[in-house]
């Protein structure tokens, strides 16, 4: 099983900062819903919940579990920092 930090580093290399990506998603989702921006840490929680649904549908698929770990880690890091 790949280490969580390896996965997070790979995703950051591919997509950039999770905090920035989640803040952008929160702005976009807020605009679509006609509400204020959704904070980045809440975006992480929402993505984690989506992966939870996938884990229920296919509990043997390791990738969904690893993604959940990543979203939880990013959400915690964002909530405990001054990142966007």
Backbone bond lengths (Angstrom), bond angles and torsions (degrees), N, CA, C in turn:
res aa  C-N    CA-C-N  psi(-1)  N-CA   C-N-CA  omega(-1)  CA-C   N-CA-C  phi
1 X - - - 1.454 - - 1.528 107.92 -
2 X 1.332 116.86 130.35 1.471 118.87 178.01 1.526 110.63 -65.72
3 X 1.315 114.83 149.15 1.457 120.79 177.98 1.526 109.39 -73.60
4 X 1.313 116.46 143.48 1.462 121.44 -177.82 1.522 111.37 -54.95
5 X 1.319 117.93 -45.66 1.458 119.83 -177.14 1.529 111.64 -62.82
6 X 1.329 117.09 -35.25 1.470 120.40 175.79 1.521 110.57 -60.98
7 X 1.310 116.47 -43.76 1.463 121.56 -179.88 1.527 109.94 -64.99
8 X 1.328 116.26 -46.09 1.470 119.69 -179.97 1.521 111.10 -61.66
9 X 1.325 116.77 -41.45 1.470 120.63 178.76 1.523 110.70 -63.59
10 X 1.336 116.47 -43.18 1.456 120.27 178.94 1.527 111.39 -62.01
11 X 1.337 116.38 -44.31 1.472 119.72 179.56 1.531 111.02 -63.63
12 X 1.334 116.58 -39.40 1.464 119.37 178.73 1.523 111.00 -65.56
13 X 1.326 116.52 -38.95 1.465 119.85 176.67 1.528 110.92 -62.00
14 X 1.319 116.45 -37.48 1.467 121.34 -177.73 1.524 113.36 -78.96
15 X 1.339 117.67 -39.34 1.460 121.55 -168.31 1.521 115.16 -121.60
16 X 1.320 118.32 -8.54 1.457 120.76 -176.85 1.517 110.84 90.09
17 X 1.320 115.22 -168.50 1.461 122.42 -175.62 1.524 112.50 -62.55
18 X 1.333 115.95 128.36 1.459 120.16 176.33 1.523 110.37 -62.91
19 X 1.325 117.50 -39.19 1.471 120.25 -179.62 1.521 110.52 -60.11
20 X 1.315 117.13 -42.78 1.467 120.93 178.77 1.519 109.88 -68.39
21 X 1.333 117.94 -45.43 1.466 121.15 178.93 1.521 111.63 -59.15
22 X 1.331 116.93 -44.55 1.460 120.63 -178.34 1.525 110.83 -67.85
23 X 1.329 117.50 -37.54 1.471 120.55 176.46 1.532 109.94 -63.54
24 X 1.322 117.15 -40.86 1.468 120.74 177.88 1.528 110.76 -64.07
25 X 1.322 116.31 -42.97 1.466 119.92 177.25 1.525 110.28 -61.98
26 X 1.318 117.02 -41.90 1.467 121.07 179.53 1.521 112.28 -62.24
27 X 1.332 117.13 -38.53 1.468 120.16 175.86 1.518 110.82 -66.08
28 X 1.322 115.60 -45.48 1.469 119.84 -179.16 1.516 112.76 -64.92
29 X 1.339 116.66 -45.77 1.464 119.79 179.83 1.516 110.85 -65.19
30 X 1.346 116.56 -39.31 1.465 119.68 176.94 1.517 110.93 -61.07
31 X 1.335 116.80 -42.65 1.464 120.51 179.65 1.530 110.85 -63.98
32 X 1.315 116.88 -43.43 1.472 120.44 179.26 1.523 110.72 -61.70
33 X 1.326 116.77 -40.67 1.464 121.63 -177.70 1.532 112.84 -83.37
34 X 1.333 116.60 -9.15 1.464 120.19 -178.18 1.515 112.70 70.65
35 X 1.333 116.06 34.34 1.466 121.64 179.48 1.525 108.42 -126.72
36 X 1.335 116.31 175.94 1.456 120.28 174.22 1.529 109.57 -61.93
37 X 1.327 115.30 163.66 1.464 120.49 176.74 1.531 109.69 -54.54
38 X 1.305 115.42 143.07 1.459 121.58 174.20 1.531 106.57 -87.21
39 X 1.326 118.65 124.72 1.467 120.00 -178.71 1.527 111.96 -58.78
40 X 1.325 115.55 147.49 1.464 121.76 -176.38 1.528 112.34 -56.23
41 X 1.328 118.15 -38.96 1.467 118.90 -179.31 1.531 110.92 -66.39
42 X 1.346 117.28 -31.37 1.465 119.80 176.75 1.523 110.91 -73.29
43 X 1.321 116.97 -33.30 1.470 120.04 173.76 1.529 108.68 -59.44
44 X 1.340 117.09 -44.29 1.467 120.45 177.97 1.523 110.92 -59.20
45 X 1.326 117.40 -42.01 1.466 120.70 178.48 1.526 111.46 -64.86
46 X 1.317 116.33 -39.20 1.468 120.26 179.46 1.526 110.97 -66.61
47 X 1.324 116.92 -41.50 1.462 120.37 177.40 1.520 111.12 -66.22
48 X 1.342 116.79 -38.82 1.455 120.78 176.04 1.526 110.46 -60.63
49 X 1.325 117.01 -42.93 1.464 120.22 179.56 1.526 110.80 -62.67
50 X 1.336 116.68 -40.70 1.457 120.39 177.40 1.533 110.48 -59.34
51 X 1.329 116.23 -42.55 1.466 119.43 177.76 1.521 111.05 -66.84
52 X 1.334 117.90 -31.47 1.466 120.47 176.01 1.520 110.43 -60.24
53 X 1.329 116.36 -41.99 1.467 120.98 178.34 1.528 109.68 -61.36
54 X 1.330 116.30 -41.46 1.465 119.51 178.37 1.523 111.10 -66.40
55 X 1.330 117.99 -35.96 1.469 121.14 178.05 1.522 110.95 -65.48
56 X 1.314 116.99 -35.95 1.463 119.98 176.91 1.530 109.70 -66.52
57 X 1.336 116.24 -41.24 1.463 120.43 -178.85 1.523 112.16 -68.11
58 X 1.339 116.45 -35.07 1.464 120.59 -178.68 1.526 109.40 -146.33
59 X 1.328 117.42 80.55 1.466 120.74 -174.52 1.524 114.12 -66.18
60 X 1.304 118.80 -15.14 1.461 121.14 -179.05 1.530 112.82 -89.08
61 X 1.319 118.26 -2.57 1.466 120.98 -177.94 1.522 109.83 -88.05
62 X 1.318 115.54 102.56 1.459 122.59 -172.63 1.529 113.23 -59.22
63 X 1.316 118.30 -36.58 1.461 121.69 -176.00 1.527 112.25 -56.87
64 X 1.320 117.91 -39.75 1.467 120.23 179.29 1.522 111.37 -64.70
65 X 1.321 116.67 -39.09 1.464 120.27 177.74 1.523 110.88 -64.86
66 X 1.329 116.15 -41.87 1.459 119.98 178.62 1.528 111.13 -65.05
67 X 1.322 117.03 -40.51 1.463 120.21 176.71 1.528 111.04 -61.09
68 X 1.345 116.98 -41.98 1.464 120.53 177.54 1.525 110.96 -57.77
69 X 1.320 115.55 -44.77 1.467 119.43 178.00 1.525 110.78 -59.08
70 X 1.316 116.30 -43.53 1.460 120.53 179.90 1.515 112.67 -63.24
71 X 1.327 116.61 -45.57 1.467 119.19 179.41 1.522 111.46 -63.54
72 X 1.331 116.73 -39.41 1.462 120.20 177.56 1.529 110.57 -63.30
73 X 1.318 116.40 -45.49 1.464 120.43 -179.95 1.526 111.29 -61.94
74 X 1.338 116.43 -46.28 1.462 119.74 179.34 1.528 110.75 -63.30
75 X 1.324 116.94 -44.15 1.463 119.91 179.60 1.513 111.75 -59.02
76 X 1.321 116.98 -44.10 1.458 121.02 178.56 1.523 110.54 -63.26
77 X 1.338 116.46 -47.07 1.461 119.92 -179.09 1.526 111.40 -60.73
78 X 1.321 116.94 -41.37 1.464 121.27 179.83 1.520 110.44 -67.04
79 X 1.337 116.48 -45.84 1.475 120.49 -177.33 1.535 111.90 -63.53
80 X 1.329 115.80 -31.18 1.462 119.79 -176.99 1.524 113.80 -95.55
81 X 1.322 116.18 9.20 1.472 120.10 -178.04 1.522 110.85 -126.00
82 X 1.292 114.50 -175.58 1.466 120.86 176.67 1.528 111.35 -104.00
83 X 1.346 117.46 17.41 1.454 120.91 179.68 1.527 109.61 -68.19
84 X 1.356 116.07 163.35 1.492 118.62 179.96 1.508 112.23 -62.56
